[in-house]
Amino acid sequence: MKIKIEICLGTTCHLFGSSELVDIESRLPVEIADQVEVVYRACLEACHSQCYKSAPFVRINETRLIYEADAVKIIEVLQEEAAKIKHDADTKKNT
């Protein structure tokens, strides 16, 4: 199962730094890089329901929204998600 990461490239997110995230795939740790699918979106519309100053926004697996996203935050969340997937797989294997 891939971890889907959606990076907002809308105007507000772009102005607040999402353009610095377009190379996130090259910054992923080797142990999780093959588990991640990166998708770029014209707009996640997160700023419509959240404060504009919380941009840029990144969504993980269509459910988890990262505010003021940067590479460090994204990688931390991806490592958490990868650990959950591994734990679930190990649990299934042992039952």
QUIURMO-V854807 format. One record per pair of residues at least 12 apart in sequence whose ideal C-beta (glycine too) atoms are under 8 Angstrom apart, sorted by sequence separation. I is the first residue (numbers start at 1). J is the second residue. D is the distance in Angstrom with one decimal. If there is no record, write none. Layout:
# QUIURMO-V854807
I:J:D  I:J:D
This chain:
# QUIURMO-V854807
55:67:8.0  56:68:7.3  57:69:6.3  9:22:7.7  25:38:5.3  44:57:5.3  46:59:7.4  54:67:4.2  55:68:7.3  56:69:5.0  64:77:6.8  7:21:5.2  24:38:6.1  54:68:5.7  7:22:7.2  44:59:5.7  50:65:7.8  58:74:5.8  7:24:7.0  50:67:6.9  60:77:5.6  22:40:7.0  60:78:7.2  5:24:7.3  46:65:5.9  61:81:6.8  44:65:7.9  60:81:6.3  3:32:7.7  13:43:7.8  5:36:6.1  7:38:6.8  9:40:5.4  10:41:7.7  13:44:7.6  3:35:5.6  5:37:7.1  7:39:7.3  9:41:6.5  10:42:6.2  2:35:6.1  3:36:5.1  4:37:5.0  5:38:5.2  6:39:4.9  7:40:5.3  8:41:5.5  9:42:6.2  10:43:3.6  1:35:7.8  2:36:6.6  3:37:7.0  5:39:7.0  6:40:7.7  7:41:6.8  9:43:7.7  10:44:7.1  13:47:7.3  2:37:4.4  4:39:6.5  6:41:5.2  8:43:6.0  10:45:8.0  12:47:4.9  21:56:6.9  8:44:4.1  10:47:7.4  16:53:7.7  18:55:7.4  21:58:7.1  6:44:6.3  8:46:6.6  17:55:7.9  18:56:3.7  16:55:3.9  17:56:5.3  18:57:7.9  12:52:5.4  15:55:7.4  16:56:4.9  18:58:7.9  13:55:4.6  14:56:7.6  36:78:6.0  12:55:4.8  13:56:3.8  12:56:7.9  13:57:5.9  27:71:5.4  29:75:6.8  32:78:5.7  8:55:7.5  24:71:6.1  28:75:6.7  32:79:6.2  35:82:5.5  8:56:6.0  21:69:6.7  27:75:7.1  7:56:7.6  8:57:4.8  21:70:7.5  8:58:6.8  20:70:7.6  21:71:6.6  24:74:6.1  28:78:7.0  29:79:7.2  32:82:4.6  35:85:7.2  7:58:5.3  8:59:7.8  18:69:7.3  20:71:7.6  31:82:7.6  6:58:6.7  16:68:7.7  5:58:6.2  6:59:4.4  17:70:7.1  21:74:7.1  5:59:7.4  6:60:7.8  5:60:5.6  4:60:7.1  6:62:7.5  3:60:6.7  4:61:5.4  3:61:6.2  4:62:6.6  7:69:7.7  5:74:6.8  5:78:6.9  3:78:5.9  3:81:4.8  3:82:6.5  3:85:7.3  1:85:5.9
